[in-house]
Amino acid sequence: NLAFNVALHVGTLLSIGLVYRHELRTLLARPHLLFAIVIATGPIVVVGLLLHDVLERAFGSPLVAGMALCVTASLLAITRWTDGGGTELADISWWQALVVGLFQAVAPIPGISRSGVTIFAGLLSGMSRQAAATFSFLIAIPTILGAATLETWDLVREGNLSSAAWGTYGLGAAVAFAVGVLALKLLIRVVTARKLHLFAWYCLAVGLLAISASVMGSPAG
């Protein structure tokens, strides 16, 4: 449910904060990077505020999710031949940040991997592999925080906070935090080792399975 989603968001945010604690501690002293994060966050803010309900209605089906997973698989596969460039985290330009932000703006579509497409965009724009991965998760912080805030506001309006199962939500947040830390560390190693394309096979398999199940389960099938 919605409250459980918020708990998972909190756990994920904490995991990113722990893994990238050094970058966050020095962020205020690096206005150039802070500006890049703001630029990259802009497109998804527009999408989240103006088009969220439209995207849910237009793309909220297993068939579309399966097709989007295949798109994610294609982009991840391309990273095998994408070397990136020499741009490090401190040197990310406004246009590189905007490119990553535009790719992140399509992440609300089910089946699109936010981290996958933003790392791909970072490499495509000339960032080094380490910079692309780090920037992808730094811009995830305001994105996830914004989503959690909107969902919390919905809970307050619906009056569901008083009956919340806090123990269950706390456990969900703890598991999301632990899994998030492990997944982030693994993903960083995978990206720097030039093996991100291996995830393409997983996305492709699940995408084709979702498409097949959707087609066979349709009235025409």
C-alpha positions in Angstrom: 0.0 0.0 0.0 0.9 3.7 -0.1 2.3 3.8 3.4 4.5 0.8 2.8 5.8 2.5 -0.4 6.9 5.5 1.7 8.7 3.2 4.1 10.6 1.6 1.3 11.5 5.0 -0.1 12.9 6.0 3.3 15.0 2.8 3.5 16.3 3.4 0.0 17.2 7.0 0.7 19.1 6.0 3.8 21.1 3.4 1.9 22.1 5.9 -0.7 23.0 8.4 2.0 25.3 5.8 3.7 27.0 4.7 0.5 27.6 8.2 -0.8 28.1 9.9 2.6 31.4 11.4 1.5 29.9 13.1 -1.6 27.0 14.4 0.5 29.2 15.8 3.2 31.1 17.8 0.6 28.2 18.8 -1.6 27.7 22.3 -0.2 31.3 23.0 -0.8 30.9 21.9 -4.5 28.3 24.4 -5.9 29.1 23.2 -9.5 28.0 19.7 -8.6 25.0 20.9 -6.7 23.9 23.0 -9.7 24.2 19.9 -11.9 22.0 17.9 -9.6 19.4 20.7 -9.6 19.5 20.7 -13.5 19.1 16.9 -13.7 16.2 16.9 -11.2 14.2 19.5 -13.1 12.7 17.3 -15.8 11.3 14.6 -13.5 9.9 17.3 -11.2 7.8 18.6 -14.1 6.8 15.0 -15.1 6.0 14.1 -11.5 3.8 17.2 -10.8 2.1 17.5 -14.2 2.0 14.1 -15.8 2.1 11.5 -13.0 -1.6 10.5 -13.3 -1.4 10.6 -17.1 1.6 8.2 -17.1 -0.2 5.8 -14.7 -3.3 5.6 -16.9 -1.3 5.4 -20.2 1.4 3.0 -19.2 0.0 1.1 -16.2 -0.4 -2.3 -17.9 1.8 -5.4 -17.9 2.1 -5.3 -21.7 3.6 -1.8 -21.6 5.8 -2.7 -18.6 7.1 -5.7 -20.6 7.9 -3.5 -23.6 9.6 -0.9 -21.4 11.7 -3.6 -19.8 12.9 -4.6 -23.3 13.8 -0.9 -23.9 15.8 -0.9 -20.7 17.5 -4.2 -21.8 18.5 -2.6 -25.1 20.0 0.5 -23.4 21.9 -1.7 -20.9 23.2 -3.9 -23.7 24.6 -0.8 -25.5 26.7 0.1 -22.4 29.0 -2.9 -23.4 30.3 -0.7 -26.3 30.0 2.6 -24.6 33.2 3.6 -23.0 31.9 6.9 -21.6 34.5 9.7 -21.4 36.8 11.6 -19.2 34.3 13.8 -17.4 34.6 13.3 -13.6 32.0 14.1 -11.0 33.4 17.6 -10.3 33.4 18.5 -14.0 29.9 17.6 -15.1 28.5 20.3 -17.3 25.0 21.7 -17.3 24.2 20.0 -20.6 25.4 16.6 -19.4 23.2 17.0 -16.3 20.3 17.9 -18.5 20.8 14.8 -20.8 20.8 12.6 -17.7 17.7 14.4 -16.3 15.8 13.9 -19.5 16.4 10.2 -19.4 15.4 10.1 -15.7 12.1 11.8 -16.7 10.9 8.7 -18.4 11.7 6.5 -15.3 8.1 6.7 -13.9 7.1 4.5 -16.8 6.8 0.9 -15.4 9.6 -1.2 -16.7 12.1 1.6 -17.2 15.1 1.3 -14.8 15.8 4.7 -13.4 19.4 3.9 -12.5 19.9 1.9 -15.7 18.8 4.7 -18.1 20.5 7.5 -16.1 23.9 5.6 -16.0 23.5 5.0 -19.7 22.8 8.7 -20.3 25.8 9.6 -18.3 28.1 7.4 -20.3 26.5 8.6 -23.5 27.2 12.2 -22.6 30.9 11.6 -21.9 31.0 10.9 -18.1 33.4 8.3 -16.8 31.8 5.1 -15.5 32.4 6.1 -11.8 31.0 9.6 -12.3 27.9 8.3 -14.2 27.1 5.8 -11.5 27.7 8.3 -8.6 25.7 11.1 -10.4 22.8 8.7 -11.1 22.4 8.0 -7.4 23.0 11.5 -6.2 20.1 12.7 -8.3 18.0 9.8 -7.0 18.0 11.5 -3.6 15.8 14.5 -4.5 13.7 12.3 -6.8 12.9 9.6 -4.2 12.5 12.3 -1.5 10.0 14.1 -3.7 8.0 10.9 -4.4 8.0 10.0 -0.7 6.8 13.5 0.2 3.9 13.4 -2.3 2.9 9.9 -1.1 3.0 11.1 2.5 0.8 14.0 1.6 -1.7 11.6 0.1 -1.7 9.6 3.3 -2.3 12.7 5.4 -5.2 13.7 3.2 -6.7 10.3 3.4 -6.3 10.1 7.2 -4.5 6.7 7.1 -1.5 7.6 9.3 -3.3 7.0 12.6 -3.9 3.3 11.7 -0.5 2.6 10.2 1.2 -0.6 11.0 4.4 1.0 12.1 6.2 -2.2 13.0 5.6 -3.6 9.5 6.6 -0.4 7.8 9.8 -0.2 10.0 10.7 -3.7 9.0 10.2 -2.9 5.3 12.3 0.2 5.6 15.1 -1.8 7.3 15.1 -4.5 4.7 15.1 -1.8 1.9 18.1 -0.1 3.6 20.1 -3.3 3.9 19.3 -4.6 0.4 19.9 -1.1 -1.0 23.4 -0.9 0.5 24.4 -4.3 -0.8 22.8 -3.6 -4.2 24.5 -0.2 -4.6 28.0 -1.6 -3.7 27.4 -4.4 -6.2 26.2 -2.1 -8.9 29.2 0.3 -8.5 31.5 -2.7 -9.0 29.5 -3.9 -12.0 29.6 -0.5 -13.7 33.3 0.2 -13.1 34.1 -3.4 -14.3 32.2 -2.7 -17.6 29.6 -5.4 -16.9 26.4 -3.4 -16.6 25.2 -5.0 -19.9 24.8 -8.3 -18.1 21.6 -7.0 -16.5 20.2 -6.6 -20.0 19.5 -10.4 -20.1 17.5 -10.3 -16.9 15.4 -7.3 -18.1 14.9 -8.9 -21.5 13.8 -12.2 -20.0 11.3 -10.6 -17.6 10.1 -8.2 -20.3 9.4 -11.0 -22.8 7.7 -13.0 -20.0 5.4 -10.1 -19.2 4.6 -9.5 -22.8 3.8 -13.2 -23.4 1.6 -13.4 -20.3 -0.2 -10.3 -21.2 -0.9 -11.4 -24.8 -2.0 -14.9 -23.7 -4.2 -13.5 -21.0 -6.0 -11.1 -23.3 -9.5 -11.8 -24.5 -8.2 -12.1 -28.1 -5.6 -14.7 -26.9 
